[in-house]
Amino acid sequence: MDPVYRRIAWILLISSSAVGGIIMYELVFHPEDRGLAPFGWMTLATQAISLFFFFGAPRIERWLKEREGRADHERRLQD
């Protein structure tokens, strides 16, 4: 994976973990303020996206390169 994307994924993961931790703390210890719940779900979604970029993107890149290589090989065989 490109180092820039890896860096962005790390920044998203760390920042969303920090913000999500603060929001979840508020929701657990101050349950009367339920207005923060959507933000908690958004931080969890941000963590999921950053984990996908960090762990899933390299596998997808490899799979696409292998698929492209196989297609090129099959084209050469047909010619």
Sequence and secondary structure as in RCSB ss.txt:
>XXXX:A:sequence
MDPVYRRIAWILLISSSAVGGIIMYELVFHPEDRGLAPFGWMTLATQAISLFFFFGAPRIERWLKEREGRADHER
RLQD
>XXXX:A:secstr
  HHHHHHHHHHHHHHHHHHHHHHHHHHH TT GGGHHHHHHHHHHHHHHHIIIIIHHHHHHHHHHHHHHHHHHH
HHH 
